[in-house]
């Protein structure tokens, strides 16, 4: 199986039986899944959208895709009260309001960490529900892929199996749909 097909296959299996999905993809974490999003082609994005019960993403332009992604990203921050983890900053890109979103705990103008803000972010994250954590991890790893050795370290639980994350999202009302819009409309950061 091609690496970019794993997120779709896992999501489809998890829709039927999360335990089977976890067994089929042992050790595959939410972070692993999220970090494959930039690799998905149009067919894979459409299949993932179908599993998330949303329309297949059709983009009129890169600007339209960016606007949709930015809007959904900020909707998630508001709906799930993630403002302790993400803040609005001066934009450094265009074609989407997500270019104004940054993880808390860092002064982006001076390029230096803010220790007290990092401590507050981590404390807030540890108190979050599992669905909130799934949303934070998704946004954070779309923003900055790779090992997080800065934002959520020091006892923050970040290793969530992808199958369990999808089960949590599916069980929480419209969370899976909103998450699906976010990842299938990913426009770069």
C-alpha positions in Angstrom: 0.0 0.0 0.0 1.4 3.4 -0.9 2.1 5.6 2.1 -0.5 8.3 1.0 -3.2 5.7 1.0 -2.8 4.7 4.6 -4.9 7.6 6.1 -7.9 6.8 3.9 -7.7 3.1 4.5 -7.4 3.5 8.2 -10.3 6.0 8.3 -12.5 3.7 6.3 -11.6 0.7 8.5 -12.2 2.8 11.6 -15.6 3.8 10.4 -16.6 0.2 10.4 -14.5 -1.1 13.4 -11.9 1.0 15.2 -10.4 -2.1 16.9 -9.9 -3.8 13.5 -8.3 -0.5 12.1 -5.9 -0.4 15.1 -5.0 -4.0 14.5 -4.5 -3.5 10.8 -2.3 -0.4 11.4 -0.5 -1.1 14.7 1.4 1.9 16.1 -0.1 4.3 13.5 -0.7 7.5 15.4 -2.9 10.5 14.7 0.3 12.5 14.1 1.4 9.9 11.5 -2.0 10.3 9.8 -2.0 14.1 9.9 1.5 14.4 8.5 0.5 12.4 5.4 -2.2 15.0 4.5 0.1 17.0 2.2 0.8 13.7 0.3 -2.8 12.9 -0.6 -3.8 13.3 -4.2 -7.3 14.4 -5.3 -8.7 10.9 -5.4 -7.4 10.1 -1.9 -8.8 13.4 -0.6 -12.2 12.6 -2.1 -12.2 9.2 -0.5 -11.2 10.6 2.9 -14.0 13.2 2.5 -16.5 10.4 1.8 -15.4 8.6 5.0 -15.8 11.8 7.0 -19.3 12.3 5.5 -18.5 15.5 3.7 -18.5 16.5 0.0 -15.4 15.8 -1.9 -13.2 18.9 -1.9 -13.3 20.8 -5.2 -11.2 23.9 -5.5 -11.8 26.7 -7.8 -8.4 28.1 -7.1 -5.6 27.9 -4.6 -7.0 31.1 -3.0 -10.4 29.3 -2.5 -8.8 26.3 -0.9 -6.8 28.6 1.4 -9.9 30.6 2.4 -11.8 27.4 3.2 -8.9 25.8 5.2 -8.3 29.0 7.1 -12.0 29.4 7.9 -12.3 25.8 9.1 -9.1 26.1 11.2 -10.4 29.1 13.1 -13.9 27.6 13.4 -12.2 24.6 15.2 -10.2 26.9 17.5 -13.4 28.7 18.5 -15.8 25.7 18.7 -13.4 23.6 20.8 -12.0 26.5 22.8 -8.4 26.0 21.8 -7.4 29.6 22.2 -5.0 28.6 25.0 -3.0 26.7 22.3 -3.4 29.0 19.2 -3.3 32.7 18.8 -3.8 35.3 16.1 -0.6 36.9 14.9 0.6 39.1 12.0 0.1 37.1 8.8 3.2 35.8 7.0 1.4 34.4 3.9 -1.7 35.0 1.9 -4.7 33.1 0.5 -6.2 32.1 3.8 -6.8 33.3 7.4 -4.7 30.4 8.7 -1.7 32.5 8.0 -2.6 34.5 11.0 -2.8 31.4 13.3 0.2 30.4 15.4 0.7 28.0 18.3 1.1 29.9 21.6 4.3 30.1 23.5 6.6 31.7 21.0 7.3 35.3 20.0 7.2 35.1 16.3 8.5 38.7 15.8 11.5 38.2 17.9 12.0 34.5 17.2 12.2 33.5 20.9 10.2 31.2 23.2 7.9 32.6 25.8 8.4 30.2 28.8 5.3 31.3 30.7 3.0 31.1 27.7 4.4 27.6 26.9 3.7 26.5 30.4 0.2 27.8 30.2 -0.4 26.1 26.8 0.8 22.8 28.1 -1.2 23.1 31.3 -4.3 23.9 29.3 -3.7 21.0 26.9 -3.3 18.5 29.7 -6.8 19.5 31.0 -8.5 19.2 27.6 -11.0 16.5 26.5 -9.7 13.9 24.1 -11.5 15.5 21.2 -9.9 18.8 22.0 -6.5 17.1 22.0 -7.2 15.5 18.7 -8.0 18.9 17.2 -4.9 20.6 18.8 -2.6 17.8 17.5 -4.1 18.0 14.0 -3.7 21.8 13.8 -0.2 21.7 15.3 1.1 19.0 13.0 -0.5 20.6 9.9 1.3 23.8 11.0 4.6 22.2 11.8 5.3 18.6 10.7 7.9 16.4 12.4 8.7 15.7 16.0 7.4 18.3 18.3 10.2 19.0 20.7 9.0 22.5 21.6 5.3 23.0 22.1 3.7 19.9 23.8 6.5 18.3 25.7 6.9 17.7 29.4 4.2 15.3 30.2 1.6 16.3 27.5 -0.1 13.2 26.2 0.3 13.3 22.4 0.5 9.7 21.4 -3.0 8.9 20.3 -3.7 6.1 17.9 -5.2 7.2 14.6 -8.0 4.6 15.0 -8.9 5.9 18.5 -8.8 9.5 17.3 -11.2 8.7 14.5 -13.4 6.8 16.9 -13.5 9.8 19.2 -14.3 12.2 16.4 -17.0 10.0 15.0 -18.6 9.7 18.5 -18.6 13.5 19.1 -21.4 14.9 16.9 -20.1 16.9 14.0 -16.4 16.6 15.0 -15.5 14.1 12.3 -17.1 16.3 9.6 -15.3 19.5 10.8 -12.0 17.6 11.1 -12.6 16.1 7.6 -13.0 19.6 6.2 -9.8 20.7 7.8 -7.6 17.9 6.6 -9.1 17.5 3.1 -8.8 21.3 2.5 -5.3 21.6 3.8 -3.7 24.4 1.9 -0.1 24.5 3.2 1.1 26.7 6.0 
